[in-house]
Amino acid sequence: MRLIINGKEQVIDSGNMTIQEILKICDVKSPDLVSVQLNRKFIKREDYTTTVAGENDEIDFLYFMGGGGLIE
């Protein structure tokens, strides 16, 4: 199956897969902290095990980071 993951084409030797399976295959660090977009739509975390990606889908793994401060 051909997917575009974070802007890069990847071929995975499998048929349609759930978002949870793709997170594992891609060895995503801290999957509990990642947000996922499938074809530019955010997927709810509780739907990772039931949402299926197919051929030529675009997936983005996004980490939201807080922080910042004044530098003096």
C-alpha positions as CSV (number, residue, x, y, z in Angstrom):
1,M,0.0,0.0,0.0
2,R,1.3,3.5,-0.9
3,L,0.9,6.2,1.7
4,I,2.1,9.8,2.0
5,I,3.3,10.1,5.6
6,N,4.5,13.5,6.8
7,G,5.0,14.5,3.2
8,K,7.1,11.5,2.2
9,E,5.9,8.5,0.1
10,Q,6.1,5.2,1.9
11,V,5.2,1.8,0.7
12,I,3.9,-0.6,3.3
13,D,3.5,-4.3,2.4
14,S,0.0,-4.6,3.6
15,G,-3.6,-3.8,2.6
16,N,-5.7,-1.2,4.3
17,M,-4.6,-0.6,7.9
18,T,-5.9,1.2,10.9
19,I,-4.2,4.4,12.2
20,Q,-3.1,2.4,15.3
21,E,-1.4,-0.2,13.1
22,I,0.3,2.6,11.1
23,L,1.6,4.3,14.3
24,K,3.2,1.0,15.3
25,I,4.7,0.2,11.9
26,C,6.1,3.7,11.6
27,D,7.6,3.4,15.2
28,V,6.0,6.7,16.2
29,K,7.5,7.8,19.5
30,S,5.1,8.7,22.3
31,P,1.9,7.8,20.3
32,D,-0.2,8.9,23.2
33,L,1.0,12.5,22.5
34,V,0.6,12.5,18.8
35,S,-2.3,13.9,16.8
36,V,-3.1,12.4,13.5
37,Q,-4.5,13.9,10.3
38,L,-5.8,11.6,7.6
39,N,-6.3,13.4,4.4
40,R,-6.2,16.8,6.2
41,K,-8.8,15.8,8.8
42,F,-8.0,15.3,12.4
43,I,-8.8,11.8,13.7
44,K,-10.1,11.4,17.3
45,R,-7.7,9.4,19.4
46,E,-10.4,7.0,20.4
47,D,-10.9,6.3,16.6
48,Y,-7.3,5.2,15.9
49,T,-8.2,1.6,16.2
50,T,-11.2,1.8,13.8
51,T,-10.2,4.4,11.3
52,V,-8.7,2.7,8.2
53,A,-6.2,4.3,5.8
54,G,-6.2,3.2,2.2
55,E,-4.1,3.5,-0.9
56,N,-2.6,7.0,-1.6
57,D,-4.0,8.4,1.6
58,E,-2.1,11.3,3.3
59,I,-1.2,10.9,7.0
60,D,0.4,13.5,9.1
61,F,1.7,12.9,12.7
62,L,1.7,16.1,14.7
63,Y,3.1,16.9,18.1
64,F,1.9,20.0,19.8
65,M,4.5,21.6,22.0
66,G,4.0,24.2,24.6
67,G,6.6,26.4,26.1
68,G,8.4,29.5,25.2
69,G,9.4,32.4,27.3
70,L,11.2,35.6,27.3
71,I,14.9,35.7,26.6
72,E,16.6,38.6,28.3
